[in-house]
Amino acid sequence: MRFSVNIPNFGDFADAHTVTRVAAVAEEAGWDGLFVWDHVVHSKVQRQGQPFGDPWMLLTAAALATSRLKLGTLVTPVARRRPEQLARQVATLDALSGGRVIFSAGLGGPIQDEFGSFGDSTDPKVLAERLDEGLDLLPRYWSGEPVNHEGRHYRVDDVTLLPATVQQPRPPVWIAGYWPRKTPMRRAARWDGAVPLFLDANHGVAPPVDELRDLIAYLRELRGDDERPYDVIVGGMSDPKNAAALIEPLAEAGATWWDERQLITGDDFYRLDPVLRRIEQGPPAL
């Protein structure tokens, strides 16, 4: 099992210098990854007056401060971005980091605030179509080969984006979604990993083991005889004193990453001091 640190791209972590510090301390303490949220406004009510940083700029700062840490967003709403621009951002970070990027995608939300505030569609079906079409385009852009595409939402006329990503055929792609909703998990089964959220386990709370088992059984059924490596990322808030009791059952059920998260019900999750204290304690020992 691998262990990552999860931070939002607002509050204290809107500052790239702060994220640089977090990344360097995380690598030194033995963590395997750093994942950053990808929001523009998140909740306009809850985040009123808070600064936001661009996640790809924050991850660039993290890449320059580290040499081993895996880096990525959790998660990027592809429907909110132009796929060609997103492809360049990921490829540039992959080159800068020496091939350490993991790309995670999802529908994104809250939809009214993140999309509707800017005159964009708030129809989940439209956003899901754009997500799937964008996901299909990204690996083609990352390949460095010519791309032609005529789709419902995007058109590409003989474009070759260079350089290709360092990781070939592409960086790992993880897909997020709420379980037990099956549509996002069917999407996740087609890629390299699943980042499930659980309706009865809010951010910072570890998921129920039985629900995780059900999800992994469903993913395995969908993937059939596909033997390529596949990741399942779960997370929550752990105490080093009893982390094994919390996380080992999840690892035995099939989770491959533990993503350390603060509870979203308070304000610690966007404050440097509590996050840094947990990072300095090091990843859970199983």
Order of alpha helices (4+ residues) and beta strands (2+ residues): beta-alpha-beta-alpha-beta-beta-alpha-beta-alpha-alpha-beta-beta-beta-alpha-beta-alpha-beta-alpha-beta-alpha
